[in-house]
Amino acid sequence: MRAVVHDRYGPPEVLRLEEVERPVPKDDEVLVKVHATTVNRSDCGWRSAKPFITRYFTGLRRPKRRILGSELAGEVEAVGKAVTEFEVGDRVFGINYFGAHAEFVCMPEDRPLAQMPTGMSFEEAATVCDGAILALTCLSKADLREGRSILIYGASGSIGTAAVQLAKYFEADVTAVCNTKNLELVRSLGADRVIDYTQEDFTENGTTYDVVFDAVGKHSFRRCRRSVKPGGIYIETDLGFLWHVPILAFATRRIGDKRVTLPTPNYTKKDVLLLRELIEAGRYRAVVDRSYPLEQVVEATRYVETGQKTGNVVLTVFAA
Ligand SMILES: NC(=O)c1ccc[n+]([C@@H]2O[C@H](COP(=O)([O-])OP(=O)(O)OC[C@H]3O[C@@H](n4cnc5c(N)ncnc54)[C@H](OP(=O)(O)O)[C@@H]3O)[C@@H](O)[C@H]2O)c1
């Protein structure tokens, strides 16, 4: 089968298309024919080995996981003997950490994989799981409900567009911050109000929120703390300069009345099923910026690494 591989860490150009052996499903696995996958920020982190600690998972000197790609949507091509949930021909979507930048990938059936939402294309379904599950993990720390307010900074990214929609699902009052060109999009995702960061600095307007969520790793607790209500919480997605975010998360558990948190992602089937339910109920939608064929993985990756994508970037593998 065709797959995108890399044998050393480095820039997008280390990626190349290669013929590799097609995987064979174990008893508890399904073999998925990948119609669409994505290039996301996690793929870029594994490939570039930044931060350095990622090598702990992928190999100290060179990548042991040659095929990147976490999100996928496709059709079940074969199932192992013990598989009960899926049948050949099922349309599925999910997330698998590695291996999806290929024509076929194997996944244990109990991993975050589910039947695709009805009415959704493979391209859209492929983009659902990463940003939304990361956003769900972050928002789970925020006790969101009616009457609670949240400001989402970086609301136009993969995590940001998901966070706006999910915070509305939890019935919170949502203020979203993004660039001028994305104001309409973010409003259409359900934000109660939007702030254009090129026109207004939200930290200066005196408004405070129960939760401030930096969904793009570009702000800081130091600059945002005045916008967090006493007893409130500041959520980060990145380790920050010199890994100060985990240190702050530890310190603010003991000191002060505003807490910093950096949730660790945990992809579960339960979350994939929740997302499917929300999509089918019309309460969540995928935001796709650009789509590239698998052969253009280097161009797609370069675009993702500009940090300017709106929502998600798709790689099409088998056109539907
Ligand atoms: N904790 C984890 O396990 C984990 C996993 C994956 C990713 N992450 C981190 O999560 C963060 C978000 O990832 P993502 O995939 O959602 O990002 P993304 O989609 O690449 O974010 C891109 C968006 O951010 C906006 N943006 C860029 N600079 C901005 C700024 N200074 N202020 C406000 N908005 C800005 C861009 O719009 P404009 O430039 O047009 O405003 C663009 O729409 C990243 O920092 C990533 O490293 C964490």
The ligand as an SDF file (V2000), in Angstrom:
LIG
                    3D

 48 52  0  0  0  0  0  0  0  0999 V2000
   -1.8570   19.3940   24.7190 N   0  0  0  0  0  0  0  0  0  0  0  0
   -1.7550   18.6260   23.6190 C   0  0  0  0  0  0  0  0  0  0  0  0
   -1.6440   17.4210   23.6630 O   0  0  0  0  0  0  0  0  0  0  0  0
   -1.8100   19.2770   22.2830 C   0  0  0  0  0  0  0  0  0  0  0  0
   -2.0400   18.5150   21.1340 C   0  0  0  0  0  0  0  0  0  0  0  0
   -2.1280   19.1690   19.9120 C   0  0  0  0  0  0  0  0  0  0  0  0
   -1.9430   20.5330   19.8750 C   0  0  0  0  0  0  0  0  0  0  0  0
   -1.6570   21.2210   21.0090 N   0  0  0  0  0  0  0  0  0  0  0  0
   -1.4280   22.6560   21.0100 C   0  0  0  0  0  0  0  0  0  0  0  0
   -2.6880   23.2650   20.9540 O   0  0  0  0  0  0  0  0  0  0  0  0
   -2.5620   24.5070   20.2920 C   0  0  0  0  0  0  0  0  0  0  0  0
   -3.6680   24.6330   19.2900 C   0  0  0  0  0  0  0  0  0  0  0  0
   -3.6000   23.6180   18.3210 O   0  0  0  0  0  0  0  0  0  0  0  0
   -4.5470   23.7330   17.0600 P   0  0  0  0  0  0  0  0  0  0  0  0
   -4.2750   22.5630   16.1970 O   0  0  0  0  0  0  0  0  0  0  0  0
   -5.9420   24.0010   17.4940 O   0  0  0  0  0  0  0  0  0  0  0  0
   -3.9470   25.0600   16.3930 O   0  0  0  0  0  0  0  0  0  0  0  0
   -4.1490   25.5690   14.9400 P   0  0  0  0  0  0  0  0  0  0  0  0
   -5.3940   24.9920   14.3560 O   0  0  0  0  0  0  0  0  0  0  0  0
   -2.8980   25.4250   14.1880 O   0  0  0  0  0  0  0  0  0  0  0  0
   -4.3900   27.1270   15.2140 O   0  0  0  0  0  0  0  0  0  0  0  0
   -4.3860   27.9660   14.1490 C   0  0  0  0  0  0  0  0  0  0  0  0
   -5.3320   29.1400   14.4190 C   0  0  0  0  0  0  0  0  0  0  0  0
   -4.8290   29.9230   15.4860 O   0  0  0  0  0  0  0  0  0  0  0  0
   -4.9800   31.2930   15.1720 C   0  0  0  0  0  0  0  0  0  0  0  0
   -3.8840   32.0740   15.7370 N   0  0  0  0  0  0  0  0  0  0  0  0
   -2.5860   32.0270   15.3820 C   0  0  0  0  0  0  0  0  0  0  0  0
   -1.8760   32.9000   16.1200 N   0  0  0  0  0  0  0  0  0  0  0  0
   -2.7690   33.5040   16.9490 C   0  0  0  0  0  0  0  0  0  0  0  0
   -2.6490   34.5010   17.9600 C   0  0  0  0  0  0  0  0  0  0  0  0
   -1.4770   35.0590   18.2730 N   0  0  0  0  0  0  0  0  0  0  0  0
   -3.7560   34.8600   18.6060 N   0  0  0  0  0  0  0  0  0  0  0  0
   -4.9640   34.2860   18.3210 C   0  0  0  0  0  0  0  0  0  0  0  0
   -5.1380   33.3570   17.3840 N   0  0  0  0  0  0  0  0  0  0  0  0
   -4.0510   32.9620   16.7050 C   0  0  0  0  0  0  0  0  0  0  0  0
   -4.8990   31.3350   13.6610 C   0  0  0  0  0  0  0  0  0  0  0  0
   -5.6940   32.3630   13.1380 O   0  0  0  0  0  0  0  0  0  0  0  0
   -5.1200   33.8280   12.8510 P   0  0  0  0  0  0  0  0  0  0  0  0
   -3.6190   33.7600   12.8220 O   0  0  0  0  0  0  0  0  0  0  0  0
   -5.7060   34.1750   11.5470 O   0  0  0  0  0  0  0  0  0  0  0  0
   -5.6470   34.5900   13.9710 O   0  0  0  0  0  0  0  0  0  0  0  0
   -5.4600   30.0050   13.1950 C   0  0  0  0  0  0  0  0  0  0  0  0
   -6.8300   30.0690   12.8720 O   0  0  0  0  0  0  0  0  0  0  0  0
   -1.1670   24.5330   19.6660 C   0  0  0  0  0  0  0  0  0  0  0  0
   -0.3890   25.3970   20.4350 O   0  0  0  0  0  0  0  0  0  0  0  0
   -0.6860   23.1280   19.7760 C   0  0  0  0  0  0  0  0  0  0  0  0
    0.7000   23.0630   19.9710 O   0  0  0  0  0  0  0  0  0  0  0  0
   -1.6210   20.6240   22.2050 C   0  0  0  0  0  0  0  0  0  0  0  0
  1  2  1  0
  2  3  2  0
  2  4  1  0
  4  5  1  0
  4 48  2  0
  5  6  2  0
  6  7  1  0
  7  8  2  0
  8  9  1  0
  8 48  1  0
  9 10  1  0
  9 46  1  0
 10 11  1  0
 11 12  1  0
 11 44  1  0
 12 13  1  0
 13 14  1  0
 14 15  2  0
 14 16  1  0
 14 17  1  0
 17 18  1  0
 18 19  2  0
 18 20  1  0
 18 21  1  0
 21 22  1  0
 22 23  1  0
 23 24  1  0
 23 42  1  0
 24 25  1  0
 25 26  1  0
 25 36  1  0
 26 27  1  0
 26 35  1  0
 27 28  2  0
 28 29  1  0
 29 30  1  0
 29 35  2  0
 30 31  1  0
 30 32  2  0
 32 33  1  0
 33 34  2  0
 34 35  1  0
 36 37  1  0
 36 42  1  0
 37 38  1  0
 38 39  2  0
 38 40  1  0
 38 41  1  0
 42 43  1  0
 44 45  1  0
 44 46  1  0
 46 47  1  0
M  CHG  2   8   1  16  -1
M  END
$$$$
